[in-house]
Amino acid sequence: TWLSFLHQQPLPIAKQFDLANELTNLRAWARQIGQSYPTLFDKANQLVSFLESEAAHLQFQWQTPIHKDFHYQHVLVNGRLAVIDFDEMRLGDPNFDLAHFCANLQLLAYRVPQLENRLAQLQQIFLETYSRQTGWSTDQRFLYFFIYTCIKVAKQLCTQRGPHPRPTGAEQQRQVQMILEEGVARLRE
């Protein structure tokens, strides 16, 4: 409900999602992943190539206020809901926030396997509630930004950024591989 409210506000935001810049960032992130884990570069590159080829075909919405870093660690519940970390906020496609949140939930499900079923239920509630509030339905833009977020999360893991805890060593590589494989699996759906 909070996210649907944000996405429906006519906020005067100067920053805008810059797809060309983001595609440049994605290429750099794939190289970073490849430098950290050479065996995973092909997966990262496959995902970036998909995003590059799809970018020209999709009809993105560019005038919606988006958080651009919306994930479970930026949503606080302590008697009431609070959302934090608005430094990336800009105008863009609402699918970005939805997919970003869901891809980060996949990371959490991997990190805490006993929550996997519950997180899947919560994701479904999240998307259904958003849909009821806005009339949204999943489409290729959601897939696009989900895959984008998989690459972003993989890069964050390689550079010790993103949601805590920040793994190291073999666990770091396992999580990078898992999130990239999640993106590749989405390509096959």
Secondary structure, DSSP 8 states (H G I E B T S, - for coil): -HHHHHHT-------B--HHHHHHHHHHHHHHHHHH-GGGHHHHHHHHHHHHHHHTT-----SEEE-SS--GGGEEESSSEEE---TT-EEE-HHHHHHHHHHHHHHHHHHSGGGHHHHHHHHHHHHHHHHHHH-----HHHHHHHHHHHHHHHHHHHTT-SSSS---HHHHHHHHHHHHHHHHHHHT-
